[in-house]
Amino acid sequence: MKTGVFFERDGILNLVRVEKQHQVTPLTLDQFQLNEAALQPLRDLKAAGFVLFATTNQPGLSRGYQSRRDLDLMHALLRQRFGLDDVLLCAHDETDGCPCRKPRPGLLIEAAFKWHVDLDRSYVISDKWQDAQAAHVVGCTSLLIRSPWNGSGHHDFILPDLPSVVNKILRVHPQAICSAG
């Protein structure tokens, strides 16, 4: 089985605006800016043999104010630039009760099934409590980057930035296990 690293898309892999103490996700390709500071940390994880995923809630699709074409182009950019193996998306509104909308773990379970990933040996990187909650439910280790959106729920680690998070993973995860499968 493989070992995965799941990244929250907004705020980790791409830049977001903050308005009224909330992150504002890009809705069009013109608004979408990659977080170039994530490039080397993701390369380091890829070189160590991890399978890399982005996960994202994008209710703009179901609410009708985001185009699927723009969203697909954003995700193609993420895959190409960061070497992601997959981008997993929940397009539902929070009122839909969807099992894949974070903080529920459906996106992680989907990736585990599709990519033969051992969730107990995998990691979730985010700046939001919802991702840490999803990680906790399925047994992944959660590593939060310190932010106003960390919340007070379960998390395994809070670190200052993405390089610190990746260094922690590379220190604690045996390379031989990571490369198997």
BAFI-3210 file (N, C-alpha, C; in Angstrom, 3 decimals, decimal comma, padded with zeros to 6 digits):
// residues 181
n [1|2|3|4|5|6|7|8|9|10|11|12|13|14|15|16|17|18|19|20|21|22|23|24|25|26|27|28|29|30|31|32|33|34|35|36|37|38|39|40|41|42|43|44|45|46|47|48|49|50|51|52|53|54|55|56|57|58|59|60|61|62|63|64|65|66|67|68|69|70|71|72|73|74|75|76|77|78|79|80|81|82|83|84|85|86|87|88|89|90|91|92|93|94|95|96|97|98|99|100|101|102|103|104|105|106|107|108|109|110|111|112|113|114|115|116|117|118|119|120|121|122|123|124|125|126|127|128|129|130|131|132|133|134|135|136|137|138|139|140|141|142|143|144|145|146|147|148|149|150|151|152|153|154|155|156|157|158|159|160|161|162|163|164|165|166|167|168|169|170|171|172|173|174|175|176|177|178|179|180|181]
n.u [000,832|000,343|001,669|000,166|000,034|-002,083|-003,198|-004,802|-006,372|-006,970|-005,265|-003,057|-001,926|-002,696|-003,026|-005,088|-007,560|-008,270|-011,145|-013,148|-012,323|-012,379|-011,369|-011,274|-011,988|-010,575|-012,615|-012,467|-010,287|-008,624|-008,397|-006,968|-004,060|-001,072|000,644|003,750|005,733|005,209|006,257|008,957|008,794|006,773|008,039|010,091|008,641|007,539|009,864|010,591|008,848|006,114|002,576|000,809|-001,854|-004,447|-007,095|-010,391|-013,148|-015,599|-018,095|-019,120|-019,683|-022,086|-023,711|-023,869|-022,225|-019,673|-017,639|-017,371|-015,455|-013,440|-012,688|-011,697|-009,496|-007,950|-007,287|-005,866|-003,609|-002,554|-001,927|-000,009|002,043|002,762|003,108|001,088|-000,710|-003,430|-006,462|-008,929|-012,335|-015,105|-018,133|-020,375|-022,807|-022,784|-025,226|-026,104|-025,376|-023,373|-021,142|-018,525|-017,821|-015,644|-015,757|-016,102|-014,858|-014,904|-013,468|-010,866|-011,221|-012,099|-009,749|-008,039|-009,172|-009,108|-006,352|-004,980|-004,077|-002,702|-004,316|-003,740|-001,038|-000,706|-000,804|-002,300|-002,303|-002,947|-004,500|-006,749|-009,318|-011,232|-010,014|-008,236|-010,053|-011,279|-009,020|-008,508|-010,747|-010,311|-007,822|-005,474|-002,465|-002,632|-001,401|-001,256|-000,867|-000,050|-002,733|-005,527|-007,673|-007,366|-008,868|-010,205|-010,384|-009,479|-006,107|-002,957|-000,427|000,696|002,329|004,662|004,871|004,761|007,284|008,286|006,346|006,640|009,297|008,961|007,353|009,140|011,131|009,872|008,743|009,444|011,563|011,725|009,220|007,580|008,261|007,480|005,148]
n.v [-001,183|002,293|005,457|008,466|012,055|014,560|017,636|020,583|022,602|025,498|028,217|026,756|025,422|027,220|030,788|032,852|035,419|037,409|038,346|040,071|038,383|035,835|033,295|033,842|032,076|031,571|032,058|032,148|031,456|033,612|034,760|032,886|032,010|030,334|029,038|029,565|029,081|026,585|024,771|023,565|022,122|020,233|018,900|017,683|015,847|014,256|013,197|011,578|009,528|009,703|009,702|012,327|014,524|016,922|018,299|019,599|021,659|022,937|024,650|026,550|025,514|023,967|025,959|027,594|029,755|029,363|028,270|025,064|024,624|026,614|025,748|023,156|023,874|025,279|023,151|021,516|023,114|022,987|020,219|019,974|021,887|021,264|018,546|016,858|013,878|013,569|015,497|015,991|016,628|018,166|019,293|020,153|022,014|023,039|022,388|020,147|017,715|015,985|013,191|013,582|016,157|018,170|018,776|015,984|012,707|011,763|012,395|011,609|008,889|008,124|008,604|006,762|004,327|004,501|004,900|003,036|003,664|003,718|004,891|005,094|005,510|007,883|011,478|014,639|017,908|021,194|024,420|024,588|023,601|021,766|019,960|018,682|017,387|015,568|014,025|012,893|011,223|009,118|008,170|009,367|011,336|014,614|017,712|020,931|024,173|027,024|029,213|031,547|029,865|027,398|026,357|024,681|021,989|018,466|017,892|016,806|018,034|021,432|023,655|026,240|026,775|025,613|024,397|023,565|021,704|019,734|018,968|017,797|015,562|014,164|013,561|011,869|009,770|006,606|006,017|003,593|002,369|004,256|004,175|001,689|-000,352]
n.w [000,000|-000,551|000,627|001,392|000,964|001,767|000,711|001,695|-000,629|-000,945|000,302|000,968|-001,343|-003,254|-003,398|-001,312|-000,809|002,077|003,644|005,914|008,015|006,853|004,576|001,099|-001,626|-004,896|-007,748|-010,461|-013,231|-013,696|-011,160|-009,792|-008,142|-007,941|-005,092|-005,036|-003,178|-002,246|-003,992|-003,775|-001,242|-001,954|-004,042|-002,587|-001,021|-003,041|-004,155|-002,064|-002,316|-001,768|-002,469|-003,851|-003,087|-003,668|-001,797|-001,759|-000,886|-002,908|-003,102|-004,806|-007,300|-007,015|-006,096|-008,237|-009,001|-009,935|-012,591|-014,093|-015,998|-015,492|-012,927|-013,475|-015,084|-013,192|-011,501|-013,218|-013,598|-010,975|-010,785|-012,837|-012,169|-009,502|-009,438|-008,567|-007,837|-007,879|-007,745|-005,505|-005,128|-003,567|-004,548|-003,301|-001,395|002,076|003,230|001,916|003,019|002,196|002,139|001,373|001,801|003,472|006,953|006,827|005,945|003,280|000,848|001,441|001,871|-000,665|-002,188|-000,958|-001,718|-004,560|-005,108|-003,630|-001,003|002,223|004,813|007,541|007,607|006,385|005,658|006,420|005,353|006,217|006,798|008,198|010,502|009,587|007,845|009,569|011,217|009,417|008,832|011,350|011,721|009,898|010,584|009,663|010,057|011,192|010,154|010,869|009,537|011,222|011,712|011,622|011,233|012,392|014,521|017,472|017,662|017,323|016,444|015,231|014,979|015,070|013,100|012,011|009,194|005,736|004,847|007,382|008,134|006,129|006,577|009,103|008,458|006,782|008,599|010,472|009,069|007,917|005,202|003,762|004,110|002,954|000,241|-000,580|-002,402]
ca.u [000,000|001,079|001,495|-000,249|-000,011|-003,247|-003,066|-005,929|-006,022|-007,015|-004,446|-001,824|-001,383|-002,958|-003,214|-006,467|-007,771|-008,974|-012,119|-013,984|-011,774|-012,656|-010,665|-012,095|-011,355|-010,706|-013,725|-012,141|-008,880|-007,913|-008,175|-006,217|-002,608|-000,375|001,565|005,038|006,538|004,902|006,881|010,060|008,324|006,087|009,066|010,787|007,762|007,439|011,146|010,621|007,965|004,724|001,541|000,380|-003,227|-005,099|-008,509|-011,014|-014,583|-015,863|-019,556|-019,497|-020,256|-023,498|-024,449|-024,028|-021,409|-018,339|-017,721|-016,619|-014,294|-012,392|-012,218|-010,861|-008,237|-007,178|-006,758|-004,831|-002,402|-002,015|-001,306|001,174|003,105|003,181|003,284|000,058|-001,250|-004,863|-007,158|-010,230|-013,210|-016,517|-018,781|-021,657|-023,041|-022,783|-026,567|-026,404|-025,080|-022,493|-020,097|-017,171|-017,561|-014,891|-014,877|-016,311|-013,638|-015,149|-012,413|-009,725|-011,613|-012,091|-008,353|-007,489|-009,690|-008,650|-004,897|-004,423|-003,342|-002,885|-004,616|-003,081|000,345|-000,756|-000,774|-003,157|-001,703|-003,945|-004,528|-008,138|-009,745|-012,045|-009,124|-007,731|-011,151|-011,381|-007,844|-008,700|-011,774|-009,792|-006,539|-004,307|-001,839|-002,947|-000,389|-001,830|-000,022|-000,671|-003,587|-006,752|-008,683|-007,002|-009,920|-009,756|-010,634|-008,323|-005,035|-001,761|000,657|000,564|003,674|004,570|004,828|004,796|008,566|008,368|005,454|007,255|010,468|008,448|006,959|010,325|011,877|009,185|008,240|010,522|011,614|011,483|007,774|007,009|008,537|006,897|003,786]
ca.v [000,000|003,550|006,482|009,701|013,346|015,298|019,074|021,482|023,427|026,943|028,699|025,961|025,274|028,472|031,943|033,300|036,722|037,352|039,428|039,899|037,248|034,586|033,099|033,937|031,228|032,069|031,462|032,134|031,202|034,890|034,996|031,754|032,186|029,247|029,374|029,066|028,634|025,171|023,941|022,729|021,123|019,141|018,122|016,854|014,730|013,395|012,481|010,580|008,433|009,891|010,025|013,666|014,858|018,129|018,104|020,912|021,914|024,029|024,736|027,480|024,747|023,641|027,216|028,197|030,942|028,984|027,428|023,809|024,786|027,321|024,884|022,107|024,491|025,514|021,881|021,078|023,875|022,408|018,925|020,189|022,641|020,668|017,098|016,153|012,675|013,721|016,574|015,472|017,785|018,097|020,472|020,340|023,018|022,413|021,907|018,937|016,513|015,117|012,539|013,962|017,559|018,282|017,904|014,545|012,154|011,069|012,591|010,783|007,491|007,948|008,499|005,498|003,266|004,682|004,886|002,016|004,426|003,333|006,142|005,104|005,966|009,062|012,784|015,703|019,221|022,237|025,525|024,618|022,527|020,776|018,925|017,915|016,522|014,469|013,172|012,171|010,190|007,972|007,720|010,076|012,333|015,965|018,736|022,226|025,359|027,989|030,204|031,842|028,869|026,106|025,865|024,093|020,551|017,568|018,006|016,142|019,011|022,761|024,142|027,612|026,953|024,376|023,699|022,907|020,542|018,717|018,459|016,905|014,304|013,456|013,064|010,816|008,694|005,775|006,028|002,250|002,153|005,222|003,821|000,397|-000,388]
ca.w [000,000|-000,696|001,646|000,752|001,638|001,298|000,931|001,462|-001,785|-000,730|001,403|001,028|-002,693|-003,969|-002,529|-001,126|-000,176|003,351|003,806|007,107|008,760|006,157|003,317|-000,105|-002,628|-006,268|-008,488|-011,888|-013,518|-013,542|-009,727|-009,241|-008,073|-007,262|-004,016|-005,535|-002,038|-002,002|-005,017|-003,281|-000,274|-002,635|-004,756|-001,590|-000,685|-004,225|-004,256|-000,991|-002,692|-001,377|-003,439|-003,449|-003,422|-003,162|-001,494|-001,702|-000,952|-003,855|-003,239|-005,870|-008,414|-006,769|-005,896|-009,549|-009,287|-010,390|-013,786|-014,033|-016,886|-014,754|-011,841|-014,080|-015,499|-011,964|-011,000|-014,166|-013,224|-009,736|-011,104|-013,667|-011,492|-008,235|-009,550|-007,806|-008,460|-008,067|-007,046|-005,105|-005,020|-003,201|-005,123|-002,631|-000,362|003,402|003,569|001,154|003,804|001,405|002,932|000,961|002,156|004,717|007,727|006,640|005,340|002,016|-000,159|001,847|001,633|-002,121|-002,631|-000,449|-002,571|-005,943|-005,235|-002,720|000,004|003,621|005,511|008,856|007,440|005,526|006,311|005,900|005,605|006,010|007,758|008,656|011,391|008,886|007,311|010,718|011,656|008,444|009,047|012,611|011,548|009,145|011,116|009,119|010,915|010,719|010,386|010,544|009,487|012,134|011,055|012,366|010,910|012,979|015,405|018,735|017,626|017,275|015,457|015,739|015,072|014,467|012,796|011,492|007,746|004,954|004,955|008,694|008,087|005,278|007,309|010,154|007,814|006,290|009,766|011,215|008,210|007,360|003,737|003,200|004,092|002,024|-001,149|-000,901|-002,918]
c.u [000,879|000,803|001,207|-000,061|-001,119|-003,090|-004,416|-005,515|-005,876|-006,234|-003,151|-001,182|-001,656|-003,235|-004,689|-006,465|-008,461|-009,856|-012,989|-013,619|-012,141|-011,812|-011,668|-011,376|-011,532|-011,817|-013,452|-010,652|-008,046|-007,577|-007,227|-004,712|-001,998|000,507|002,925|005,950|006,287|005,664|007,971|009,611|007,586|007,054|009,794|009,938|007,646|008,710|011,258|009,633|006,515|003,827|000,922|-001,007|-003,562|-006,545|-009,141|-012,532|-014,770|-017,365|-020,018|-020,086|-021,742|-024,340|-024,598|-023,189|-019,950|-018,483|-016,850|-015,352|-013,154|-011,816|-011,310|-009,510|-007,348|-006,521|-005,721|-003,515|-001,747|-001,286|000,019|002,312|003,658|003,368|002,283|-000,409|-002,744|-005,344|-008,566|-011,113|-014,580|-017,146|-020,082|-021,642|-023,079|-024,156|-026,936|-026,151|-024,179|-021,401|-018,671|-016,850|-016,862|-015,652|-015,169|-015,155|-013,794|-014,073|-011,192|-010,008|-011,609|-010,666|-007,735|-007,918|-009,082|-007,149|-004,214|-003,526|-003,709|-003,088|-003,949|-001,633|000,430|-000,938|-001,729|-002,548|-002,725|-003,677|-005,910|-008,500|-010,517|-011,192|-008,570|-008,800|-011,301|-010,224|-008,036|-009,672|-011,214|-008,404|-005,309|-003,725|-002,133|-001,837|-000,967|-000,746|-000,756|-001,445|-004,777|-007,841|-008,363|-008,103|-009,339|-009,996|-009,345|-007,367|-003,816|-000,611|000,199|001,975|003,561|004,387|004,964|006,161|008,741|007,523|006,112|008,499|010,046|008,068|008,188|011,177|011,206|008,759|009,395|010,458|011,275|009,984|007,139|007,141|007,912|005,523|003,682]
c.v [001,250|004,481|007,805|010,920|014,135|016,757|019,743|022,409|024,903|027,358|027,933|025,895|026,484|029,571|032,316|034,718|036,481|038,586|039,104|038,631|035,889|034,510|033,177|033,162|031,814|031,324|031,378|031,866|032,471|035,196|033,977|032,008|031,034|029,802|028,781|028,591|027,159|024,241|023,023|021,737|019,956|018,283|017,184|015,641|013,742|012,553|011,389|009,436|008,564|010,120|011,338|014,000|016,270|017,749|019,479|020,831|023,101|024,140|025,733|026,771|024,493|024,895|027,999|029,423|030,613|028,058|026,182|023,916|025,487|026,447|023,776|022,665|024,805|024,225|021,278|021,812|023,311|021,092|019,123|020,821|021,924|019,156|016,308|014,925|012,794|014,957|016,063|016,625|017,389|019,402|020,815|021,483|022,309|021,875|020,605|017,651|015,522|014,492|012,904|015,419|017,619|019,160|016,410|013,993|011,520|011,223|011,733|009,307|007,189|007,769|007,178|004,334|003,328|004,453|003,851|002,658|003,913|004,614|006,219|005,586|007,245|010,335|013,749|017,030|020,292|023,402|025,624|023,388|021,428|019,631|018,053|016,958|015,328|013,498|012,301|011,001|008,948|007,522|008,344|010,989|013,709|016,926|020,061|023,288|026,425|029,058|030,510|030,783|027,493|025,520|025,247|022,594|019,756|017,963|017,319|017,115|020,340|023,305|025,484|027,741|025,608|023,690|022,971|021,640|019,410|018,142|017,496|015,558|013,506|012,909|011,864|009,633|007,893|005,710|004,675|001,959|003,023|004,761|002,483|000,562|000,203]
c.w [000,000|000,484|000,950|001,630|000,953|001,684|000,738|000,331|-001,426|000,510|001,569|-000,360|-003,575|-002,954|-002,455|-000,577|001,156|003,443|005,011|007,867|008,166|004,897|002,172|-001,200|-004,018|-007,000|-009,978|-012,050|-013,361|-012,083|-009,108|-009,309|-007,301|-006,149|-004,385|-004,405|-001,712|-002,943|-004,462|-002,205|-000,935|-003,441|-003,798|-001,203|-001,843|-004,375|-003,193|-001,250|-002,286|-002,582|-002,957|-003,991|-002,947|-002,887|-001,333|-001,708|-001,893|-004,095|-004,289|-007,073|-008,190|-006,555|-007,206|-009,839|-009,610|-011,585|-013,615|-014,891|-016,161|-013,644|-012,378|-014,529|-014,296|-011,480|-011,936|-013,891|-011,968|-010,015|-011,834|-012,871|-010,261|-008,299|-008,730|-008,575|-008,722|-007,296|-006,781|-004,655|-004,513|-003,664|-004,406|-001,625|001,002|003,804|002,854|001,938|003,094|002,280|002,513|001,289|003,501|005,704|007,642|005,806|003,964|000,960|000,161|001,580|000,138|-002,646|-002,182|-001,327|-003,970|-006,103|-004,339|-001,665|001,393|004,431|006,880|008,781|006,621|006,345|005,621|006,331|005,263|006,949|008,388|009,485|010,658|008,346|008,434|011,228|010,717|008,625|010,276|012,446|010,866|009,585|010,502|010,204|010,339|011,126|009,915|010,516|010,295|011,352|011,946|012,177|011,481|013,867|016,660|018,789|017,578|016,152|016,071|015,934|014,495|014,329|012,077|009,986|007,043|004,984|006,298|008,732|007,297|005,951|008,408|009,561|007,400|007,439|010,421|010,357|007,615|005,840|003,129|003,116|003,033|000,583|-001,545|-001,529|-004,252]
res [m|k|t|g|v|f|f|e|r|d|g|i|l|n|l|v|r|v|e|k|q|h|q|v|t|p|l|t|l|d|q|f|q|l|n|e|a|a|l|q|p|l|r|d|l|k|a|a|g|f|v|l|f|a|t|t|n|q|p|g|l|s|r|g|y|q|s|r|r|d|l|d|l|m|h|a|l|l|r|q|r|f|g|l|d|d|v|l|l|c|a|h|d|e|t|d|g|c|p|c|r|k|p|r|p|g|l|l|i|e|a|a|f|k|w|h|v|d|l|d|r|s|y|v|i|s|d|k|w|q|d|a|q|a|a|h|v|v|g|c|t|s|l|l|i|r|s|p|w|n|g|s|g|h|h|d|f|i|l|p|d|l|p|s|v|v|n|k|i|l|r|v|h|p|q|a|i|c|s|a|g]
***
